[in-house]
Amino acid sequence: MVALRGLPFLITEGMRVALTPPALNRERMSTVERATPGGDGATGLVRFSCAHNLDEASDLTGCYVLAEASDLDLEPLTAAVDDLIDRPVADDRLGDIGCITEVICGPANDAWVVEGRFGEAILPVIPDVVLDLPDEGAIPVHLPGGILPEELFERASRQAGADVGNGEVEEDAPCA
């Protein structure tokens, strides 16, 4: 089984799921009898109550597995794409870097396209980069090397040293 939209493997034993598209020769609803996550976090081996032999399991190829949202343990970095568009993003060293204009769904993780004062940047949505996902306001990030020119971080570091104790706080630029 492979998770969709870059989500982690969320299926657990005992879950009641719907298999779509429905087929005439099997139950539409099935119970997860065994779920073993793969090492990559997005795949796994699953045994359903409706498939106990190779022929029955082969009939599930290409099916989508739908679970109740209340049965899933969603990670904190999971958010609806529509809720992310136009959200401001602020780096812990550079401050405001822009707003999310696009969400790219990848097999390992999503990526955000952020456009702002440094041009366009593509940020991987992983815990080392996205520090938190608050309900509103700027999303705090820690940009890794290579996303923006290194001299920006060096300049920010020199500026931070010169500004220590002056009490000034730069306001975030609004998006849109």
C-alpha positions as CSV (number, residue, x, y, z in Angstrom):
1,M,0.0,0.0,0.0
2,V,1.2,3.5,-0.8
3,A,0.0,6.6,1.0
4,L,-1.4,9.4,-1.2
5,R,-0.4,13.1,-1.5
6,G,2.8,12.6,0.4
7,L,1.0,11.6,3.6
8,P,2.6,9.1,6.0
9,F,1.4,5.5,6.2
10,L,-1.6,5.9,8.6
11,I,-3.4,2.5,8.4
12,T,-3.5,0.5,11.6
13,E,-4.8,-2.9,12.6
14,G,-8.5,-3.1,13.4
15,M,-9.4,-0.1,11.2
16,R,-12.6,-0.4,9.2
17,V,-12.0,1.0,5.7
18,A,-13.8,1.3,2.4
19,L,-12.2,-0.1,-0.8
20,T,-12.9,1.9,-3.9
21,P,-13.9,1.5,-6.6
22,P,-16.3,-1.1,-5.4
23,A,-16.3,-4.6,-7.0
24,L,-19.2,-7.1,-7.4
25,N,-17.2,-10.0,-6.0
26,R,-16.0,-8.5,-2.7
27,E,-17.3,-6.5,0.3
28,R,-17.0,-2.7,-0.1
29,M,-16.0,-2.4,3.6
30,S,-13.1,-4.3,5.0
31,T,-11.2,-4.6,8.3
32,V,-7.4,-4.1,8.4
33,E,-6.2,-7.4,9.9
34,R,-2.5,-6.6,9.7
35,A,-0.6,-3.4,8.9
36,T,3.2,-3.3,8.7
37,P,4.7,0.1,7.8
38,G,7.6,0.2,5.4
39,G,10.9,1.8,6.2
40,D,10.1,4.9,4.1
41,G,7.1,5.9,6.2
42,A,4.8,6.2,3.2
43,T,4.3,2.5,2.2
44,G,3.4,-0.7,4.0
45,L,2.1,-4.2,3.8
46,V,-1.6,-4.6,4.6
47,R,-3.8,-7.6,5.0
48,F,-7.6,-6.9,4.7
49,S,-10.4,-9.2,5.9
50,C,-11.7,-9.4,2.3
51,A,-8.5,-10.9,0.9
52,H,-6.9,-14.1,2.2
53,N,-5.4,-15.5,-0.9
54,L,-3.4,-14.2,-3.9
55,D,-6.3,-13.9,-6.2
56,E,-8.4,-11.9,-3.7
57,A,-5.4,-9.7,-2.9
58,S,-4.7,-9.1,-6.7
59,D,-8.2,-7.8,-7.1
60,L,-7.3,-5.0,-4.7
61,T,-4.5,-3.6,-7.0
62,G,-5.3,0.0,-7.9
63,C,-8.0,0.4,-5.2
64,Y,-8.1,3.4,-2.9
65,V,-8.4,2.7,0.8
66,L,-10.7,5.2,2.5
67,A,-10.7,5.6,6.3
68,E,-12.7,7.8,8.7
69,A,-10.7,10.9,9.5
70,S,-11.5,10.3,13.2
71,D,-9.6,7.0,13.0
72,L,-6.4,8.6,11.7
73,D,-3.6,10.0,13.8
74,L,-2.6,13.0,11.5
75,E,0.8,14.5,12.0
76,P,1.1,18.2,13.0
77,L,2.5,19.1,9.5
78,T,-0.6,17.9,7.7
79,A,-2.8,20.8,6.6
80,A,-5.3,21.4,3.8
81,V,-3.7,22.9,0.7
82,D,-6.3,25.6,0.5
83,D,-5.5,26.7,4.0
84,L,-1.8,27.1,3.1
85,I,-2.1,29.3,0.0
86,D,-1.2,33.0,0.8
87,R,0.0,32.1,4.3
88,P,3.2,34.2,5.2
89,V,6.4,32.3,5.9
90,A,9.2,33.6,8.2
91,D,12.7,32.2,8.5
92,D,14.2,32.1,12.0
93,R,17.2,34.1,10.7
94,L,15.9,36.2,7.8
95,G,12.5,37.0,9.0
96,D,9.7,37.4,6.5
97,I,10.5,35.5,3.3
98,G,7.2,35.7,1.5
99,C,3.9,33.8,1.1
100,I,3.0,30.3,-0.1
101,T,1.8,30.4,-3.7
102,E,1.7,26.7,-4.4
103,V,1.8,23.3,-2.7
104,I,3.7,20.6,-4.6
105,C,2.6,17.1,-3.5
106,G,5.6,14.7,-3.7
107,P,6.0,11.0,-3.0
108,A,8.3,11.6,0.1
109,N,7.0,14.9,1.3
110,D,5.2,18.0,0.1
111,A,7.0,21.2,-0.9
112,W,5.8,24.8,-0.7
113,V,6.6,27.4,-3.3
114,V,7.2,30.7,-1.5
115,E,7.4,34.0,-3.3
116,G,8.5,37.1,-1.6
117,R,11.4,39.5,-1.1
118,F,14.1,37.0,-2.1
119,G,12.2,35.8,-5.2
120,E,10.9,32.2,-5.4
121,A,12.0,29.5,-3.0
122,I,10.9,25.9,-2.8
123,L,10.8,24.6,0.8
124,P,10.5,20.9,1.7
125,V,7.8,20.3,4.2
126,I,9.7,18.3,6.8
127,P,10.1,18.8,10.5
128,D,13.7,20.2,10.2
129,V,12.5,23.0,7.9
130,V,8.9,23.7,9.0
131,L,9.2,24.4,12.8
132,D,5.5,24.8,13.5
133,L,2.2,25.1,11.7
134,P,0.2,27.6,13.7
135,D,-3.5,28.1,12.9
136,E,-2.9,31.7,11.8
137,G,0.0,34.1,11.2
138,A,3.4,33.5,9.8
139,I,4.6,29.9,9.6
140,P,8.1,29.7,11.2
141,V,10.7,27.9,9.2
142,H,14.5,27.2,9.3
143,L,15.8,27.3,5.7
144,P,18.5,24.8,5.0
145,G,21.5,25.7,2.8
146,G,21.0,25.9,-0.9
147,I,17.4,27.2,-0.9
148,L,18.5,30.9,-0.8
149,P,22.0,32.4,-1.5
150,E,24.3,31.8,1.5
151,E,25.3,35.5,1.6
152,L,21.8,36.4,2.7
153,F,22.3,34.3,5.9
154,E,25.7,35.8,6.4
155,R,24.3,39.3,6.1
156,A,21.5,38.5,8.5
157,S,24.0,37.1,11.0
158,R,26.1,40.3,10.8
159,Q,23.0,42.5,11.0
160,A,21.7,40.5,14.1
161,G,25.0,41.1,15.8
162,A,24.8,44.9,15.1
163,D,21.2,45.1,16.2
164,V,21.6,43.4,19.5
165,G,19.9,45.5,22.2
166,N,18.3,48.1,19.9
167,G,14.8,46.8,20.6
168,E,13.6,47.2,17.0
169,V,11.3,44.5,15.6
170,E,10.8,44.2,11.9
171,E,7.1,43.7,11.1
172,D,6.0,40.9,8.7
173,A,4.9,42.1,5.3
174,P,1.3,41.1,4.5
175,C,0.7,38.6,1.7
176,A,-1.4,39.2,-1.4
